Amino acid sequence: MKESKEKKEKGEKKSFQRKKMCRFCGDKIDYLDYKDLVTLKNFLTERGKIIPRRISGNCAGHQRQLMISIKRARNIALLAFAEER
């Protein structure tokens, strides 16, 4: 309780973080295509890992579709499984 009073006295504000919205729901995209490499690469790290839902802000359904699309693109060699060091 003392900490909250001290913060108010110093004039520090609480940081507000906006809720992440699913990019695909906002654009009303129903199907993610595995051939759309530009979109898929936005959800991969430099090492080739899929970015998790809590970081990307995708909804559960679109995150599943994204995962399947990335795996399909990897299997037919459109995307690399891992980047070279």
Helices and strands as residue ranges (DSSP letters): H 2-10, H 23-26, H 37-41, H 53-56, H 60-75
